[in-house]
Amino acid sequence: MRPTLRQGRAARVPGGPDARQYRAGAVGFTELATAQREVMKASLELEDDADKRKAILQKLKANAEGTVEAAEAKSKAGLATQVDVLQAKALLLEVSIEILRAEKKGKPSK
């Protein structure tokens, strides 16, 4: 029996390129940022359970934090631009906003 899309995704989230590959020069920053955004959107669309969505977002936040650190290190070494650093920080903020939305959604109304 073939696994469903959700079952297959569960073992891979978060996926795609990560900060280690960016640091090593295996992927460019634009490719990394695009992949991380796509993974975030797809992961959130596929998961209905609020707790699992929060766990996914926390993993994605850790990836985004690693991306900021990698972009800053590469920028200091002259291997990346300040634009890369700003884009990495924007990605981290996007994930943080999604976390806040998920938390707000989970709280009962007053």
SULFEN-V276449 format. One record per helix or strand of 2 or more residues. SS is the DSSP state (2 for helix, 1 for strand). FROM is the first residue (numbers start at 0). LEN is the number of residues. If there is no record, write none. Layout:
ss={SS,SS}
from={FROM,FROM}
len={LEN,LEN}
This chain:
ss={2,2,2,2,2}
from={4,18,28,49,81}
len={6,5,18,27,25}
